[in-house]
Each structure stands twice: as structure tokens, then as C-alpha cells.
Amino acid sequence: MSLPAIEYRGIWRWLTKDFLGIVREMRWSYVPPLMVYLAAGISGFTGIIESFFVKEELGLSAAFLAGLGFWAGLPWALKMPFGHLVDLYWHHKSLFVYIGALLMAGSLMIMVGLTGHKAFMASIMALDVWYVIATLVSPVGFVLQDVVADAMTVEAVPAYGEDGVKIPQNEFERMHITMQTLGRIAIIGGSAIVAGVGGWLAMTMSYYAMYKLSLIIPVISVLGAVLGSWTARKLRIQYRRAGIPEEEICELLRPEECKIRPNWYILGGSIVFVVISVILGMSQIAAKKEVIFIASLGIIIYLMRQLLKDLDPLKRRDIIGIAIIVFVFRAMPGIGAGASWWQIDVLKFDEAFFGTLRQISSILAIIGMFALRGWMSRRPIPYLVIFLSVYATLMMMPFVGMYYGLHEWTEKIFGFGARTIAIIDTMADSPMGQVSMIPMLAWIAREAPSEQKATYFAVMAAFTNLALSASNLGTNYLNEIFIIERGQYAELGKLMITTTIIGLVLPVATVILVNWRNRSAKTKRVLN
């Protein structure tokens, strides 16, 4: 067979198996959590009009809104105790979605009143108080639904086929990758769609009409919960017909007769975490961010230890090793706002061009999730972290080059400048945007004990998400070393190079160190 024919068959196999295979691998059991994720994705439908409404009608100060933003983000600290509560009452998990939907609907109804019945709302309570209530209630609803949706992705991937035969491990792992890929597509796709549609409708519809239309959002998540209950019952019947023992069905699906005791270490530690976050968030401590980060990290590590203590030591070491690798990778510092200022002032990028880059990024991120799904499922997380670290370094090179005049040279020699380079770089970088996130979520879902789906997801996700706080701290420290002010970019080149080197060296070194320690532990166990 000729080389072109072999290459053609390889491309055709990739197109049908990896890129389009996600359609063939789609299952009804995946739909319920996807509907809940979709509701979260399209929740930004009112984002544009809300900012205009607050500016035009309420006149709240930037400082007040910044403080309100802190309190609006605080409910996400409740994800861990909420996760354990969902596990405790797993067979009633739909109730958590319904409560979340009611809170979301209540928040939207307040905004409907503020935009359409202002005088009536003002006669009961001040308008800004109503807005504060709506802002604080909504995220609680989203957190409740997010916790359930995360855990539902574990349940959505069946361990047995319709014939009662256990699904092979490699196929089982691929199904988890598919489930998490679809979840990211639902969130990103939903937000991308409503960002455009919401902006267009804001030019033709009143705020009142748009908020009434947005009431469809909690309805979508409720329908997902209803469908989830139906598919779980259907799967239980399928397992019983296949002759799977009732004990194993209980372990996989946890119907009403399965019991789990409260883990007071998880609940107590989570409560301490929330209390510390509130106290420190309201304090005037000079190093408030660092104290919150260290305290949060300590509590989450304690909760992880409680969660993993009953596992086999080597299994526990592997899980901790992967968690550390992902944490370090996500904790790498960024350049900061100075890069955007430089692009605006020096490269002359305007709002419309930044919008174009964001649209390109969203679209290609979704395409990348389709195209790279199979590749992600066949690669271990340490390999992906090394690959992405090297790839991110290469994608940073064009911007470093433009700081030193690359765009001027390309425009003189080839006829294209900074904007073309930025578009090409975004097109190359965007498909990789979720490559680190999807395998991590699939790994969490795959490793989650059946009786602690939501708890495991919440704690492990909290640990890896805390890395973003570390990233922000690192970015802040670097910007204190390399001073960047509006219009003064003499230090920006050094900052770019330093950030790029750190982002390459630390994740790769972490992978090498963790793998070496794990191999040493396994060797000692074999020798003993």
C-alpha cells in the first residue's frame, strides 16, 4: 500500500473515530448532567444587560460592586459541604437541583421586578437592596446544581454494557473522557452562544423582556434532573435483567436502601474552611490573600487525607502525585494586565479585535475538544502536562518576539503585522484550551468512590482550583518585581521571558520528581 493511501486511512480513522466518534459514543445517560451544565453555560445571557442596568439605574460604586463580588463568590466555598450532603442524600439528589433552580428563578424574578415593576419593588424595599439579594442568592443555586452535575457525570458512565458484560478499562476511561468533553462543550458552547445572542437581543429587546426570557434557564436544569432520575431507574432495571448482583447495583447506583454515614471530618473541615474564608475576607490583614491561600490549602489537604486514608498506599500515592502535578501546572503565574495594556497602546489592538480573538478562541476550543478527545484519552496526565507546558512556551514566543519588534520585521518582509500574528497564535493555541481540564475531570470522575461521588469531586476540584489562587499570587509577585505601568513597558519583555521559563521548568520538574518518587515506592514494595 502506498504512503499516501496509508496517510489517508489514518486521517479517515481519526476523523471518524476521534472527531466524529463523539456523536456515535453519545448516550442517553449523558444528557441529564449536560442539561444542568448547559443551564450554567447560558446563565451569562443577562450578563451584558445587567452591567448596563446597574450603571444606569442603580448607580452603585465600583468599590461596593467589588465587595459584592467577593460575597457572591463565597458560596463556591460551600461546594465541599454541599458535595457531602449530596452524597448523604444521593437518592434525593434531584431535590438539590430543584432547590438550586428555585433560587436561580427567585434571583431572576427579582430582576424582572426591578426592570419592569420598579415602583412596586421600591415600595417594599430599596432597589439596591433587592439587587444585592438577587446577586447573593443566584450563586448558591448554581453551586447546588454544579455539585450534583459533577457527581452525575460519574453515574452517567455505565460500568456494564446492555449484555451485562463489564466494560473494558480502556473503553471505560475513554467514556469518562467523552462525558467530560461533552460537559465542557455544554458550558463553553452555551456561554459562547448567549454572549452573541444576548448582545444582539439587548439592542432590540427591553431589559424586562430579556429577564423574563431568561427564566427558561432554571427550567432546563430541572428537566435535566427529571431525566436523570428516569435514566437511573432504567439503568437499574437493565442491570437486574443482566443478572448483576444486587450488592453491586447498590454500589454503582446507590438506590434508597443503600446507606452512607456522615463524614464529620469532611463536614467539620468544610465549615471551618467557610468560616475562615468569611473572617479573613472581612479582615484588614496586610497579607490577607496569602493567609487565606495557606489556610485554605491546609484545610483542603486535611480533607483530602481523610478522603483517601482507606485506599491502598500505592493507589493513594498515585492519586496524590497526579493532584500535585495538576496543581503545579495550573498554579503557574501569568503576565498580568500589563500585557493587555501593551497590546492596546503599542500593538493598537482595540475592543473589536479583542472580541474577535475571544470568539476565535471559544470556537476553536470547542473544535479542539472534538478533535483531541481520542488523543487525550490515550495519554496519561503527566505526559499531557509536559506536552502542554512545552506547547504553551512555543505559543508565547510570538508575543515575546513582537515585544522585540517581530511584527515590524514580518510586515516589512512578508506584508503582515501584529494582528495577523495574534490571530494565527490564537488559532494555534485555542484548541488546547481544555486539554488539561478534561483529562483532570475524567480522572477525578474515574477515581471517585461510588459512595462519595459528589464529595470526592468537590474536594479534589477545590484543591486543583486553589491552584488558580496560587497563580494569581505568583502573577502579583512577579508584577512587583517587574514594574509595569500604563505606558511604561520597559520591564515587560523581562516579565514575559521569566513567566515563560517558570511555566516550562516547574511543571516538567514536578512530573519528573513525582514519577521518580512513585517508581521508587513501587520498587520498594516489590522488594519487600
C-alpha positions as CSV (number, residue, x, y, z in Angstrom):
1,M,0.0,0.0,0.0
2,S,1.4,3.4,-0.9
3,L,2.3,6.0,1.7
4,P,-0.4,8.5,0.7
5,A,-3.0,5.7,1.0
6,I,-1.8,4.9,4.5
7,E,-1.9,8.6,5.5
8,Y,-5.4,8.9,4.0
9,R,-6.6,5.9,6.0
10,G,-5.1,7.3,9.2
11,I,-6.8,10.7,8.7
12,W,-10.1,9.0,7.9
13,R,-9.8,6.8,11.0
14,W,-9.0,9.9,13.2
15,L,-12.0,11.8,11.6
16,T,-14.5,9.0,12.1
17,K,-13.2,7.7,15.5
18,D,-11.9,10.7,17.3
19,F,-13.5,13.8,15.8
20,L,-17.0,12.5,14.8
21,G,-16.9,9.5,17.1
22,I,-18.2,11.6,20.0
23,V,-21.6,11.6,18.2
24,R,-21.6,7.8,18.0
25,E,-20.5,7.4,21.6
26,M,-23.2,9.7,22.9
27,R,-25.5,8.0,25.4
28,W,-28.9,9.0,26.9
29,S,-27.3,8.7,30.3
30,Y,-25.0,11.6,29.4
31,V,-27.9,14.0,28.7
32,P,-29.1,14.8,32.3
33,P,-25.8,16.3,33.6
34,L,-25.3,18.0,30.2
35,M,-28.6,19.8,30.6
36,V,-27.5,21.1,34.0
37,Y,-24.1,22.2,32.6
38,L,-25.9,23.9,29.7
39,A,-28.0,25.9,32.1
40,A,-24.8,27.1,33.8
41,G,-23.3,28.0,30.4
42,I,-26.3,30.1,29.2
43,S,-26.6,31.8,32.6
44,G,-24.5,34.6,31.2
45,F,-27.4,35.5,28.9
46,T,-28.3,38.5,31.1
47,G,-24.6,39.5,31.8
48,I,-24.5,42.3,29.3
49,I,-27.8,44.0,30.2
50,E,-27.1,43.6,34.0
51,S,-23.9,45.7,33.8
52,F,-25.8,48.4,31.9
53,F,-28.8,48.3,34.2
54,V,-26.6,48.6,37.3
55,K,-24.7,51.5,35.8
56,E,-27.8,53.3,34.5
57,E,-30.4,52.6,37.2
58,L,-28.7,51.8,40.5
59,G,-25.6,53.9,40.4
60,L,-23.6,51.6,42.8
61,S,-20.0,52.5,43.3
62,A,-17.1,50.3,41.9
63,A,-15.9,49.7,45.4
64,F,-19.3,48.4,46.5
65,L,-19.6,46.2,43.5
66,A,-16.1,44.8,44.1
67,G,-17.1,43.9,47.7
68,L,-20.4,42.4,46.5
69,G,-18.3,40.3,44.0
70,F,-16.4,38.8,46.9
71,W,-19.6,37.8,48.7
72,A,-21.1,36.5,45.5
73,G,-18.1,34.2,45.1
74,L,-18.2,33.0,48.6
75,P,-21.0,30.3,48.0
76,W,-18.5,28.4,45.9
77,A,-16.6,27.7,49.2
78,L,-19.7,25.8,50.2
79,K,-19.1,23.3,47.4
80,M,-17.4,20.8,49.7
81,P,-20.1,20.5,52.4
82,F,-22.8,20.6,49.7
83,G,-21.0,17.8,47.9
84,H,-21.0,15.6,51.0
85,L,-24.7,16.4,51.6
86,V,-25.5,15.3,48.1
87,D,-23.7,12.0,48.8
88,L,-25.6,11.6,52.0
89,Y,-28.9,12.0,50.2
90,W,-27.9,10.7,46.8
91,H,-31.2,9.1,46.0
92,H,-32.8,12.6,46.6
93,K,-30.1,14.5,44.6
94,S,-32.7,15.8,42.2
95,L,-34.1,17.8,45.2
96,F,-30.8,19.8,45.3
97,V,-31.2,20.7,41.6
98,Y,-34.8,21.8,42.3
99,I,-33.7,24.0,45.2
100,G,-31.0,25.4,43.1
101,A,-33.5,26.1,40.3
102,L,-35.8,27.9,42.7
103,L,-33.0,30.1,44.0
104,M,-32.0,30.9,40.4
105,A,-35.6,31.7,39.4
106,G,-36.0,33.8,42.6
107,S,-33.0,35.9,41.6
108,L,-34.2,36.3,38.1
109,M,-37.7,37.2,39.3
110,I,-36.2,40.0,41.4
111,M,-34.5,41.4,38.3
112,V,-37.8,41.1,36.4
113,G,-39.4,43.2,39.1
114,L,-36.5,45.7,39.1
115,T,-36.6,46.2,35.3
116,G,-40.4,46.0,34.8
117,H,-42.0,47.0,38.1
118,K,-39.6,49.4,39.7
119,A,-42.1,51.5,41.6
120,F,-43.7,48.4,43.2
121,M,-40.3,46.9,44.2
122,A,-39.2,50.3,45.6
123,S,-42.3,50.5,47.7
124,I,-41.3,47.3,49.5
125,M,-37.5,47.7,49.8
126,A,-34.7,49.9,48.3
127,L,-33.8,48.9,44.8
128,D,-30.1,48.4,45.6
129,V,-31.1,46.0,48.5
130,W,-33.2,44.0,46.1
131,Y,-30.2,43.8,43.7
132,V,-27.8,42.7,46.5
133,I,-30.3,39.9,47.4
134,A,-30.6,38.8,43.8
135,T,-26.7,38.8,43.4
136,L,-26.2,36.7,46.5
137,V,-29.0,34.2,46.0
138,S,-28.2,33.2,42.4
139,P,-24.7,31.7,43.0
140,V,-26.0,29.5,45.8
141,G,-28.4,27.9,43.3
142,F,-25.6,27.4,40.8
143,V,-23.3,25.8,43.3
144,L,-26.0,23.3,44.4
145,Q,-26.6,22.4,40.7
146,D,-22.9,22.2,39.9
147,V,-22.2,19.8,42.7
148,V,-25.0,17.5,41.6
149,A,-24.0,17.7,37.9
150,D,-20.3,16.9,38.7
151,A,-21.4,13.8,40.6
152,M,-24.0,12.8,37.9
153,T,-21.1,12.6,35.3
154,V,-19.8,9.7,37.4
155,E,-23.1,7.9,37.4
156,A,-23.7,8.7,33.7
157,V,-20.9,6.4,32.6
158,P,-22.1,2.8,33.0
159,A,-19.8,0.1,34.2
160,Y,-21.6,-2.6,32.3
161,G,-22.9,-3.0,28.8
162,E,-26.5,-3.9,28.0
163,D,-25.4,-7.5,27.8
164,G,-24.3,-7.4,31.4
165,V,-20.6,-7.7,30.5
166,K,-18.2,-5.4,32.3
167,I,-16.9,-2.6,30.0
168,P,-13.1,-2.9,29.5
169,Q,-11.0,-0.5,31.4
170,N,-9.6,1.4,28.4
171,E,-13.1,1.9,26.9
172,F,-14.3,2.9,30.4
173,E,-11.7,5.6,30.6
174,R,-12.5,6.8,27.1
175,M,-16.2,7.1,28.0
176,H,-15.2,9.3,31.0
177,I,-13.2,11.5,28.7
178,T,-16.2,11.7,26.3
179,M,-18.5,12.6,29.2
180,Q,-16.2,15.4,30.5
181,T,-15.6,16.6,27.0
182,L,-19.3,17.0,26.4
183,G,-19.7,18.7,29.7
184,R,-17.1,21.4,28.8
185,I,-18.7,21.7,25.4
186,A,-22.1,22.3,27.0
187,I,-20.7,25.0,29.3
188,I,-18.4,26.8,26.8
189,G,-20.8,26.4,23.9
190,G,-23.7,27.7,25.9
191,S,-21.8,30.7,27.1
192,A,-20.5,31.4,23.6
193,I,-23.9,31.3,22.1
194,V,-25.7,33.5,24.6
195,A,-22.8,36.0,24.5
196,G,-23.6,36.8,20.9
197,V,-27.3,36.3,21.1
198,G,-27.6,38.3,24.4
199,G,-25.7,41.2,22.9
200,W,-27.8,41.3,19.8
201,L,-31.1,41.0,21.7
202,A,-30.0,43.7,24.1
203,M,-30.2,46.1,21.1
204,T,-33.8,45.1,20.2
205,M,-35.5,44.0,23.4
206,S,-36.1,45.7,26.8
207,Y,-34.3,44.6,29.9
208,Y,-37.7,43.5,31.3
209,A,-38.4,41.2,28.3
210,M,-34.9,39.7,28.4
211,Y,-35.1,38.8,32.1
212,K,-38.4,37.1,31.6
213,L,-36.9,35.1,28.7
214,S,-34.0,34.1,31.0
215,L,-36.5,32.2,33.3
216,I,-36.1,29.3,30.9
217,I,-32.6,28.7,32.3
218,P,-33.6,27.0,35.6
219,V,-36.3,25.1,33.7
220,I,-33.5,23.4,31.6
221,S,-31.7,22.2,34.7
222,V,-34.9,20.9,36.3
223,L,-35.7,18.9,33.1
224,G,-32.2,17.5,33.3
225,A,-32.7,16.3,36.9
226,V,-36.1,14.7,36.0
227,L,-34.5,12.9,33.0
228,G,-31.6,11.9,35.3
229,S,-34.0,10.1,37.7
230,W,-35.6,8.3,34.8
231,T,-32.4,7.1,33.3
232,A,-31.1,5.9,36.7
233,R,-34.2,3.8,37.1
234,K,-33.9,2.5,33.6
235,L,-30.2,1.6,34.2
236,R,-31.1,-0.2,37.4
237,I,-33.7,-2.4,35.6
238,Q,-31.1,-3.1,32.9
239,Y,-28.5,-4.3,35.4
240,R,-31.1,-6.5,37.2
241,R,-32.1,-8.1,33.9
242,A,-28.4,-8.8,33.1
243,G,-28.1,-10.7,36.4
244,I,-25.7,-8.3,38.1
245,P,-25.8,-8.9,41.9
246,E,-27.9,-6.5,43.9
247,E,-24.9,-5.6,46.1
248,E,-23.0,-4.4,43.0
249,I,-26.0,-2.5,41.7
250,C,-26.3,-0.8,45.1
251,E,-22.6,0.2,44.9
252,L,-23.0,1.5,41.4
253,L,-26.3,3.4,41.6
254,R,-27.0,3.7,45.3
255,P,-30.8,3.4,45.4
256,E,-32.7,4.2,48.6
257,E,-31.8,1.1,50.5
258,C,-28.0,1.9,50.4
259,K,-26.8,3.9,53.4
260,I,-23.8,6.1,54.0
261,R,-22.8,7.7,57.3
262,P,-21.9,11.3,57.6
263,N,-18.2,12.1,57.5
264,W,-17.9,14.7,60.2
265,Y,-14.3,15.3,59.3
266,I,-15.4,16.5,55.8
267,L,-18.4,18.5,57.2
268,G,-16.4,20.0,60.1
269,G,-13.4,20.8,57.9
270,S,-15.6,22.4,55.3
271,I,-17.4,24.5,57.9
272,V,-14.0,25.7,59.2
273,F,-13.0,26.5,55.6
274,V,-16.1,28.6,55.1
275,V,-15.8,30.4,58.4
276,I,-12.1,31.2,57.9
277,S,-12.8,32.5,54.4
278,V,-15.5,34.8,55.7
279,I,-13.5,36.1,58.6
280,L,-10.3,36.7,56.6
281,G,-12.3,38.1,53.7
282,M,-13.7,40.8,56.0
283,S,-10.4,41.5,57.8
284,Q,-7.9,44.2,57.2
285,I,-4.8,41.9,57.4
286,A,-1.9,43.1,55.3
287,A,-1.2,39.7,53.8
288,K,-4.8,38.7,53.6
289,K,-4.5,36.8,50.3
290,E,-1.5,34.8,51.4
291,V,-3.2,33.9,54.7
292,I,-6.4,32.8,53.0
293,F,-4.5,30.7,50.5
294,I,-2.3,29.0,53.1
295,A,-5.3,28.3,55.4
296,S,-7.4,27.1,52.5
297,L,-4.6,24.8,51.3
298,G,-4.1,23.3,54.7
299,I,-7.8,22.6,55.2
300,I,-8.2,21.1,51.8
301,I,-5.1,18.9,52.2
302,Y,-6.6,17.7,55.5
303,L,-9.9,16.9,53.8
304,M,-8.1,15.0,51.0
305,R,-6.2,13.0,53.7
306,Q,-9.5,12.0,55.3
307,L,-10.9,11.1,51.9
308,L,-8.0,8.9,50.8
309,K,-6.9,7.3,54.0
310,D,-8.7,4.0,53.4
311,L,-7.1,3.5,49.9
312,D,-4.2,1.2,49.1
313,P,-1.0,3.1,49.8
314,L,0.3,2.9,46.3
315,K,-3.1,3.9,44.9
316,R,-3.2,6.8,47.3
317,R,0.3,7.9,46.3
318,D,-0.6,7.8,42.6
319,I,-3.7,10.0,43.2
320,I,-1.8,12.5,45.4
321,G,1.0,12.6,42.7
322,I,-1.4,13.4,39.9
323,A,-3.1,16.0,42.1
324,I,0.2,17.7,42.8
325,I,1.2,17.7,39.1
326,V,-2.1,19.3,38.1
327,F,-1.9,21.8,40.9
328,V,1.6,22.9,39.9
329,F,0.6,23.2,36.3
330,R,-2.4,25.3,37.0
331,A,-0.5,27.4,39.6
332,M,1.9,28.9,37.0
333,P,1.9,32.7,37.1
334,G,0.6,34.8,34.3
335,I,1.9,38.1,32.9
336,G,-0.9,40.2,34.3
337,A,-2.7,43.3,32.9
338,G,0.4,44.8,31.6
339,A,0.4,42.6,28.6
340,S,-3.1,43.8,27.6
341,W,-2.1,47.4,28.1
342,W,0.9,46.9,25.9
343,Q,-1.3,45.3,23.2
344,I,-3.7,48.2,23.3
345,D,-1.1,51.0,23.5
346,V,1.7,49.6,21.3
347,L,0.2,47.0,19.0
348,K,-3.0,49.1,18.7
349,F,-5.4,46.2,19.4
350,D,-8.9,47.7,20.0
351,E,-12.1,46.3,21.7
352,A,-13.4,44.9,18.5
353,F,-10.2,43.0,17.8
354,F,-10.1,41.6,21.3
355,G,-13.7,40.5,20.8
356,T,-12.7,38.7,17.6
357,L,-9.9,36.9,19.4
358,R,-12.3,35.7,22.1
359,Q,-14.7,34.5,19.5
360,I,-12.0,32.6,17.7
361,S,-10.7,31.2,21.0
362,S,-14.2,29.9,22.0
363,I,-15.0,28.3,18.7
364,L,-11.6,26.6,18.3
365,A,-11.7,25.4,21.9
366,I,-14.9,23.5,21.1
367,I,-13.4,22.2,17.8
368,G,-10.3,21.2,19.8
369,M,-12.3,19.2,22.3
370,F,-13.9,17.2,19.4
371,A,-10.6,16.7,17.6
372,L,-8.3,15.9,20.5
373,R,-10.7,13.8,22.6
374,G,-9.2,10.4,21.5
375,W,-5.6,11.8,21.8
376,M,-6.4,12.9,25.4
377,S,-7.9,9.5,26.3
378,R,-4.8,7.7,25.2
379,R,-2.3,9.9,27.1
380,P,-1.6,9.9,30.9
381,I,-1.9,13.2,32.7
382,P,1.9,13.6,33.4
383,Y,2.5,13.3,29.6
384,L,-0.2,15.9,28.9
385,V,1.3,18.3,31.4
386,I,4.7,18.1,29.9
387,F,3.3,18.5,26.4
388,L,1.1,21.5,27.3
389,S,4.0,23.2,29.2
390,V,6.2,23.0,26.1
391,Y,3.4,23.9,23.8
392,A,2.4,27.0,25.9
393,T,6.1,28.1,25.8
394,L,6.1,27.9,22.0
395,M,2.8,29.8,21.8
396,M,4.2,32.5,24.0
397,M,7.2,33.1,21.6
398,P,5.4,35.2,19.0
399,F,4.3,37.7,21.7
400,V,7.8,37.8,23.2
401,G,9.1,38.3,19.6
402,M,6.6,41.1,19.0
403,Y,7.8,42.9,22.1
404,Y,11.2,43.0,20.5
405,G,9.9,44.0,17.0
406,L,9.0,40.7,15.3
407,H,5.8,42.2,13.9
408,E,7.7,45.1,12.3
409,W,10.1,42.7,10.6
410,T,7.2,40.4,9.3
411,E,5.3,43.4,8.0
412,K,8.4,44.7,6.1
413,I,9.4,41.3,4.7
414,F,6.0,39.3,4.4
415,G,3.4,42.1,4.5
416,F,1.6,41.0,7.7
417,G,1.9,42.5,11.2
418,A,0.8,42.2,14.8
419,R,-2.8,41.4,14.3
420,T,-2.2,38.6,11.9
421,I,0.4,37.1,14.2
422,A,-2.0,37.4,17.1
423,I,-4.8,35.7,15.2
424,I,-2.5,32.8,14.0
425,D,-1.2,32.3,17.5
426,T,-4.7,32.3,19.0
427,M,-5.8,29.8,16.3
428,A,-2.9,27.5,17.2
429,D,-3.3,27.9,21.0
430,S,-7.1,27.8,21.5
431,P,-7.8,24.1,20.6
432,M,-5.5,23.2,23.5
433,G,-7.5,25.3,26.0
434,Q,-9.3,22.4,27.6
435,V,-6.8,19.7,27.1
436,S,-5.6,19.9,30.7
437,M,-9.0,20.4,32.2
438,I,-10.9,17.4,30.6
439,P,-8.4,14.6,31.5
440,M,-8.3,16.0,35.0
441,L,-12.1,15.9,35.4
442,A,-12.2,12.5,33.8
443,W,-9.5,11.3,36.2
444,I,-11.5,12.7,39.2
445,A,-14.7,11.0,38.0
446,R,-12.9,7.7,37.3
447,E,-11.2,7.6,40.7
448,A,-14.3,8.8,42.7
449,P,-15.6,6.1,45.1
450,S,-19.2,5.2,44.3
451,E,-20.4,6.2,47.7
452,Q,-18.7,9.6,47.7
453,K,-19.1,10.9,44.1
454,A,-20.0,14.4,44.9
455,T,-17.7,14.7,48.0
456,Y,-14.7,13.4,46.0
457,F,-15.4,15.7,43.1
458,A,-15.8,18.7,45.3
459,V,-12.7,18.2,47.4
460,M,-10.4,17.3,44.5
461,A,-11.8,20.1,42.4
462,A,-11.3,22.6,45.3
463,F,-7.7,21.5,45.5
464,T,-6.9,21.9,41.8
465,N,-8.9,25.2,41.6
466,L,-7.0,26.6,44.6
467,A,-4.0,26.5,42.2
468,L,-5.6,29.4,40.4
469,S,-5.3,31.4,43.6
470,A,-1.6,30.5,43.7
471,S,-1.3,31.6,40.1
472,N,-2.8,35.0,40.9
473,L,-0.4,35.4,43.8
474,G,2.5,34.4,41.6
475,T,1.4,36.9,39.0
476,N,1.2,39.6,41.7
477,Y,4.7,38.9,43.0
478,L,6.2,39.0,39.5
479,N,4.5,42.3,38.8
480,E,6.0,43.7,42.0
481,I,9.5,42.7,40.8
482,F,9.0,43.8,37.2
483,I,7.1,47.1,37.5
484,I,4.6,47.6,34.6
485,E,2.6,50.8,34.5
486,R,0.3,52.1,31.8
487,G,2.5,53.5,29.0
488,Q,5.7,52.2,30.6
489,Y,6.7,48.8,29.3
490,A,10.4,48.7,29.6
491,E,10.2,45.7,32.0
492,L,7.5,43.8,30.1
493,G,10.0,41.8,28.0
494,K,11.8,40.5,31.1
495,L,8.5,39.7,32.7
496,M,7.3,37.7,29.6
497,I,10.5,35.7,29.5
498,T,10.6,35.0,33.2
499,T,6.9,33.9,33.2
500,T,7.6,31.6,30.2
501,I,10.6,30.0,31.7
502,I,8.8,29.3,35.0
503,G,5.8,27.9,33.2
504,L,8.0,25.4,31.4
505,V,10.5,24.4,34.1
506,L,8.4,23.9,37.2
507,P,5.6,21.6,35.7
508,V,8.2,19.5,33.9
509,A,10.4,19.2,37.0
510,T,7.3,18.3,39.1
511,V,6.4,15.5,36.8
512,I,9.9,14.1,36.8
513,L,10.1,14.3,40.6
514,V,6.6,12.8,41.3
515,N,7.2,9.9,38.8
516,W,10.6,9.2,40.3
517,R,9.2,9.0,43.9
518,N,6.3,6.8,42.7
519,R,8.6,4.4,40.9
520,S,10.8,4.2,44.0
521,A,7.9,3.5,46.2
522,K,6.7,0.7,43.9
523,T,10.2,-0.8,43.7
524,K,10.5,-0.9,47.5
525,R,7.1,-2.6,47.8
526,V,8.1,-5.3,45.3
527,L,11.4,-5.9,47.1
528,N,9.7,-6.1,50.4
